[in-house]
Structure formats: C-alpha cells, structure tokens
Amino acid sequence: MDRLPQYTSSPDEFLPTLLSDKGFYDKDVTNLIVTDQLWNEIYREFAEKYPSGKSIFDSCLMRILNNGEHAMLLMRFLEKGDFTIHLSTYCYYVELLGTLPLSAEIEEEILKHFSKIEPRSASLTNELCRSVVLGLARTRLWPKCLKLLARMKQQVTHSNAVGLKRDAVCAVIEAAVRSGEYNTAYDLIDVLGVHNFEPTNAVYHAFTHAWDQFPDGDLEHQFGRLLGAIGKWYFYPSETMVKHLLAWISAKSNNTWKSSPTQLDDSGVCKVTGVLLTPVSFSLKEFNKLKKTFLDQVLIRGDIFLHTRPEEFQMFCRFLEMYAPFDVVIDGLNVWYLSGQHARNLDVVLHSLLRERKKVLLIGKRHLFREYRPPSNPDLYTFSADNTTSDDPFMLYAALHSGRKTNIVSSDRLRDSKYLTGPEMKNIFFRWQTSRTYLPQIVNRRLTLVPPRVYETKTQKNNDVWHIPCDNMEPMYSYEMPDTWYCLYKKK
C-alpha cells in the first residue's frame, strides 16, 4: 500500500494552505478557473517543499480536495502527465465523484476507475474501502459494495477495533432501497444496530422516496417493517425525522393514520390513546443466557482476558463467592464524577441505599479509594480494581452473578458493542439494564436516584397503536433516555 515518507512538516498540513492560497476554499469557489497550468504550479511548489515525496503528490492532493468537479480536472491532469497514479488516489477520486449529482457520465466515470481498483481490493485499508463504497454505492454496481463492507468487517475481527463506518453502511442501505432490495437493506440495518450506529436521515428519506412507487396496499406493511427495525435496535430518530415519517404515512393513507405528540405516565400509559406500553421483562432463561454470554464474550474470549489480568479476575470471583449476592452494585467512579462534589455524590447514594437495609457493593479503581473513605456499615462491601482495569465489566458481572433482582447504580447507558454481540443478546441486555438500573441525576443541584423505568423505551406497537420515542436534539446526558414520544394510530 501507499506509504507517505516522514517529514517534519506533513504534506497534509502544507497542501491545504497551498490550496487556500490558490483560491480553492474561497466562499464563491465557482469563480475559480482550474487549469493544467494551475495544477502544475501546485505540483512545482509541492515538489520544492518535498523533493523526495513527489511520488505521493497525487494521493495527498486528491485526499484533501472537497470538490468533485475539481477532482475530475485533477484526474485528467494526472492521466495526461508523467505521474504514477496510486491506488489510494483512485479510491479518493471515486468518493469525490459520489458527491456530484449522478448522471450517466458521472456513473461511467465512477465505474471506469472502480475497474482499476477492484483487482487490488484485497489490499485496501478500511479508510480506502469506505471511500470506494461512498462513490460506488451511487451506481448500478452498488452490490459490489457488500464485499467491501465484508472486508471492513473482517478487519474489525482481526484488529478488535471498530472498522465499519456508519456513512459507508448507510450509503449501501440507500442503494439497496433504491433498487427495491429490501431484505439486503434490513440486513444492513442490523449491521448498524450491532455496531450501535443510528441510520442517517438520508436512509429514512430513501425509504419514503422508494415507497412512493408502491401500491397503497403495500405501504402499511412496509412502514411497519421500518418501525419494527427502529424498535428492534432501540434507534432514536430525530424529532424532525419522526415528524416527516408520520406526516408521510398520514398523507399516503388519506389520513387513515393519524399521529400526535404524547406523554407517558410513570407506568407507561399514553395520555393520548390510553394504551399501555410494553412492560420491561425478561425470563429466568434469558437472564441465565445473558449471564453466561457476558462472561464468555466480555471477560474471557478464547482464554484471553480482555479487561483485566487473570489473577485479578480470579480474585474477584473468589470475592463474589464469599460475599455475593448483593442487592445493589454501584459504579463508584461514575457516581464520583457526576458532579464536582465527588465525595458527597457517593455519600448521598450510599446513605440512601443503606437506610433501606440494602446489601451494597461499591466497585471502583484504587485511586478512587485513595480519595474516598466509604462509611462503616456491615451491609457495605467494596472491591478495588487496578487503575488500568476497565471496571464497567466488573460491575455488570457482579450484578449478573448476584441474580435477577439485583440493581445497579450508574449513569452510563453502556451502549457499547464490545459488551455483547448479536441482536438477541443486545435486546436482552437493554431490557435487563433498563429494568435494573437506578440513575443518579443532579436535579436543582441535588443528587437523586431515579428508579428504573417499568416500560420499554423503544419504538413499539401495542393494540394497533405505534409509539415512537425520538431525539429532540436538546442537550442530554449519556444516561438519559428520550422523553419525547409520538403515537400513531388509525382513525376510527
């Protein structure tokens, strides 16, 4: 693969300044006349600055361009000149072509250069795969993007890092929807969900645009399938997007379907329709499966301890065997940093729980217990993990080990793909977490414990009525669940 020579000043820092001086980033860039002479000037100045790096001029320049038309002019210049065009240059070029309004000419240009990339696609990095996908997804050969996404996913497996990119997956979903390949689209929506990515607004717009071509009899089924996918993965579309979707189905159904903003009472009853939302529940069988999967997938995977030293985990297991079960497990550092009154935060939470005669486990790292001395109480237990240990898995495993009725105290929603894999286990995990988590919140400068919600905070259908939670785009803490709801029901 192309590798940039090492310089004291990076070409990626020098070229943007050079292009800015030449007018490429002017407010009215349409007035800029881009000629071969201008490209030659840029090349000469680059070569003077980086005499031994002239060979990577094409890749560096194409990567920082932000205009598809300029990219086409640069490619013409490079192809006419005495340049060795790198694979990465073609990839960035295809991405930039994808930003242009699609025409037969643009599509053929993308496909022409993809034909130069495809034979060497096995050597593409995740970054270059993403670039190719963003352009190729606009064309009739979009199914070839599936292989590139698979390569990105494969690299994730090998490196244990997130390599799939949300915009790349969403671009292929849009292409599948445009082509009527709905099963492929929903398979890729599952990929988004597994990696905790939300669909972009463009994905939702692609669905409604495609549905405009459907006979009326198909609309309700297709719309319900999309809402079902949103609920399955606990997606929270923006309030603006939810309004768009609801207005669209209302108009297409000749107002047979009506929608309204609504509120829910503490038990989950809609104040507009009177419908009770799905209670949060999970069976003993599901709980045991979650417990086993969590240990196998999170703490131990192929005998490799991902978040702790083997000795520390064995010590933790002995601790649990001696003192578990607990009524409540507290994420100590999470509560500590909830506000500037660190010690008071923990004091308030502990005193509240110990007054109720709860058996409490406080988990933190060593530096926490150097700064905080917990109150002396026979119902309070503490476990101090190494400073380099990820303590969230310890907290969750202690709660799961203690049993189905154990609660946790944390303001972290823990929507991290590293914890569990696959749609079934994520769904069980979210239901367990929602029903067992007390959220510490600062209200009027006072810390309070908000009890677990008794209903599922997800898009759902009950008694032929849809309820959709959405993101109102107002600032929200990571632990907060959406409180903005809309209901959709058939007019009687």
Residue, then its C-alpha position, 0 to 999 in steps of 0.5 A: m500500500d501507499r506509504l507517505p515518507q516522514y517529514t517534519s512538516s506533513p504534506d497534509e498540513f502544507l497542501p491545504t494552505l497551498l490550496s487556500d492560497k490558490g483560491f480553492y476554499d474561497k466562499d464563491v469557489t465557482n469563480l475559480i478557473v482550474t487549469d493544467q497550468l494551475w495544477n502544475e504550479i501546485y505540483r512545482e511548489f509541492a515538489e520544492k517543499y518535498p523533493s523526495g515525496k513527489s511520488i505521493f503528490d497525487s494521493c495527498l492532493m486528491r485526499i484533501l480536495n472537497n470538490g468533485e468537479h475539481a477532482m475530475l480536472l485533477m484526474r485528467f491532469l494526472e492521466k495526461g502527465d508523467f505521474t504514477i497514479h496510486l491506488s489510494t488516489y483512485c479510491y479518493y477520486v471515486e468518493l469525490l465523484g459520489t458527491l456530484p449529482l449522478s448522471a450517466e457520465i458521472e456513473e461511467e466515470i465512477l465505474k471506469h476507475f472502480s475497474k482499476i481498483e477492484p483487482r487490488s481490493a484485497s489490499l485496501t485499508n478500511e479508510l480506502c474501502r469506505s471511500v470506494v463504497l461512498g462513490l460506488a454505492r451511487t451506481r448500478l454496481w452498488p452490490k459490489c459494495l457488500k464485499l467491501l463492507a465484508r472486508m471492513k468487517q473482517q478487519v474489525t475481527h482481526s484488529n478488535a477495533v471498530g472498522l465499519k463506518r456508519d456513512a459507508v453502511c448507510a450509503v449501501i442501505e440507500a442503494a439497496v432501497r433504491s433498487g427495491e432490495y429490501n431484505t439486503a437493506y434490513d440486513l444492513i440495518d442490523v449491521l448498524g444496530v450491532h455496531n450501535f450506529e443510528p441510520t442517517n436521515a438520508v436512509y429514512h428519506a430513501f425509504t419514503h422516496a422508494w415507497d412512493q412507487f408502491p401500491d397503497g396496499d403495500l405501504e402499511h406493511q412496509f412502514g411497519r417493517l421500518l418501525g419494527a427495525i427502529g424498535k428492534w435496535y432501540f434507534y432514536p430518530s430525530e424529532t424532525m425525522v419522526k415528524h416527516l415519517l408520520a406526516w408521510i404515512s398520514a398523507k399516503s393513507n388519506n389520513t387513515w393514520k393519524s399521529s400526535p405528540t404524547q406523554l407517558d405516565d410513570s407506568g407507561v400509559c399514553k395520555v393520548t390513546g390510553v394504551l399501555l406500553t410494553p412492560v420491561s421483562f425478561s425470563l429466568k432463561e434469558f437472564n441465565k443466557l445473558k449471564k453466561t454470554f457476558l462472561d464468555q464474550v466480555l471477560i474471557r474470549g478464547d482464554i484471553f482476558l480482555h479487561t483485566r489480568p487473570e489473577e485479578f479476575q480470579m480474585f474477584c470471583r473468589f470475592l463474589e463467592m464469599y460475599a455475593p449476592f448483593d442487592v445493589v452494585i454501584d459504579g463508584l467512579n461514575v457516581w464520583y464524577l457526576s458532579g464536582q462534589h465527588a465525595r458527597n455524590l457517593d455519600v448521598v447514594l450510599h446513605s440512601l441505599l443503606r437506610e433501606r437495609k440494602k446489601v451494597l457493593l461499591i466497585g471502583k479503581r484504587h485511586l478512587f479509594r485513595e480519595y474516598r473513605p466509604p462509611s462503616n456499615p456491615d451491609l457495605y462491601t467494596f472491591s478495588a480494581d487496578n487503575t488500568t482495569s476497565d471496571d464497567p465489566f466488573m460491575l455488570y458481572a457482579a450484578l449478573h452473578s448476584g441474580r435477577k433482582t439485583n440493581i445497579v447504580s450508574s449513569d452510563r447507558l453502556r451502549d457499547s458493542k464490545y459488551l455483547t454481540g448479536p441482536e438477541m443478546k443486545n435486546i436482552f441486555f437493554r431490557w435487563q439494564t433498563s429494568r435494573t438500573y437506578l440513575p443518579q441525576i443532579v436535579n436543582r443541584r441535588l443528587t437523586l436516584v431515579p428508579p428504573r423505568v417499568y416500560e420499554t423505551k423503544t419504538q413499539k406497537n401495542n393494540d394497533v397503536w405505534h409509539i415512537p420515542c425520538d431525539n429532540m436534539e436538546p442537550m442530554y446526558s449519556y444516561e438519559m433516555p428520550d422523553t419525547w414520544y409520538c403515537l400513531y394510530k388509525k382513525k376510527 
